[in-house]
Amino acid sequence: LDLGRSAACAVATTGDVYCWGTTGSNIPARAEQVGGFTSVRVVADAHCGMRSAPGIWCWGVDPARQLGTFDAPDANGRIAAPSVVPGTDSLVSYSLGEDGTGLFACGRTASGRALCWGSDRFGQLGVDGVDPAGSPIPSEVAGDRRFRDVRAGFRSACAVDLAGNAWCWGENGAGRLGDGTLAPRRTPGA
């Protein structure tokens, strides 16, 4: 079960995903899908899930295709059927974030590499030099570190390395990066 700004989704024991809210239904309705989902995440009006097959699968409202779905959206900006995000087949976990106008995601491989993709208006992809428009293709977070957890949030992301140290990057308006400053950071800082 996960909740977004105006939609919610849940995975049934059958592996089917049911969503409601801005999906066009005010009661849970089965999402058009290929089945076999083990988890689902919601950000704004976009949805992504993991299946028993490798990769992250996304659908919903993502008109700029920031979450890596290359299928053409319908007239309402909605991508109806889940499609796999290229470059995510090695991910074992993921989370979704937003920056007010754009969407982004970060995930972790079994070897601990952190990958992020989507909007990068505030440096939340953790890759120095990426165009603020971002990239729909996952890129490895700068610094050659290995992480046990990585999370996308609002305009920023954080990860915990194998030694238990926190690393954050992105917008730092309320001191959310935890580095004692209000300065934004395009690459991970402790």
Disulfide bonds with the S-S distance in Angstrom:
Cys9-Cys19 2.05
Cys48-Cys58 2.01
Cys106-Cys116 2.12
Cys158-Cys168 2.05
